[in-house]
Amino acid sequence: MGNILVVDDESSICQMLEIAFHRKGQRVETANSGELAIRKIDGNLYDVIITDVRMPGVTGMEVLHYARKVSPDTMVMIITAVDDSETPIEALNAGAFYYIRKGPKLLEDVLSAVELAMEKQALRQQNLALRREVASHSTLDNLIGESPVMVKLKATIRTIATTTSTVIITGESGTGKELVARAIRQCSPRAGEAFVSLNCGAFPETLLESELFGYVKGAFTGANQNKRGLFEMADSGTIFLDEISEMPLAMQVKLLRVLQERTVRPVGGVQETPVDVRVIAATKTCSKWSATEPSARTSIIA
């Protein structure tokens, strides 16, 4: 499922594509002019933009240039009824993902191209998230120790890994809470998906919100383009929120809403985006443990 914007001054084209995408389960908006498209781009995060080239006022090429500047991760597709050789080259050189001529197979061609674009978007987001993981693939083998406490900890990890429960890991600093979080992910059905981690104590409230949920252009000073948040980058995977007790109360309320609704809204945006993310959180504890292995001082609540 993705966010799609269709831009065309022909209402019939907008209606046809809107109906087709709705049937495919996609979220779609339409704009009957380039001016309206630019306003929508400023306030939303789109995965794909499909725009006609020749429109009164702001043209499709201008929409393309603006989208590439403000929302560089968005795939922009150009459609046109004009049969010339220069426009496709100009559009592709400007960063268009695809160029389609209007004709009897327009709907089929657009649906096929959008499917390809969504696949590329999913791969791009997963790759961005995986880079943050720095090639770490923790399993239970990384949890060293065979004391009764460690045996119990590993058994707990195996038990909860197969569930969809939100998890909180408690333990003193340096006791391996992130190792446990990675082990839970690695033993879960989401093992092949992204693992994104964030230290909640390292960001002030305003930056933490934009880091988690993303933002749209103009949301605050310095927001010159749209940016996806970590929840979207971790879609289908796992997000690890370390030091969650350091998260301001106002942000905790917003996080609770995400956990309940399973949707995120970028800062300054108006559109809710569904996300499928397992949340693992961690916080310090003052509990005393008698075990000698550092990792054994970690406990899990699912």
HUDAHU-V60832 format. One record per helix or strand of 2 or more residues. SS is the DSSP state (helix for helix, strand for strand). FROM is the first residue (numbers start at 1). TO is the last residue. If there is no record, write none. Layout:
SS & FROM & TO
SS & FROM & TO
This chain:
strand & 3 & 7
helix & 11 & 23
strand & 27 & 31
helix & 34 & 43
strand & 48 & 52
helix & 60 & 70
strand & 75 & 80
helix & 86 & 93
strand & 98 & 101
helix & 106 & 133
helix & 140 & 142
helix & 148 & 161
strand & 167 & 170
helix & 177 & 186
strand & 195 & 199
helix & 200 & 202
helix & 205 & 213
strand & 214 & 215
strand & 227 & 228
helix & 230 & 233
strand & 238 & 242
helix & 244 & 246
helix & 249 & 261
strand & 263 & 264
strand & 273 & 274
strand & 278 & 283
helix & 294 & 297
strand & 299 & 301
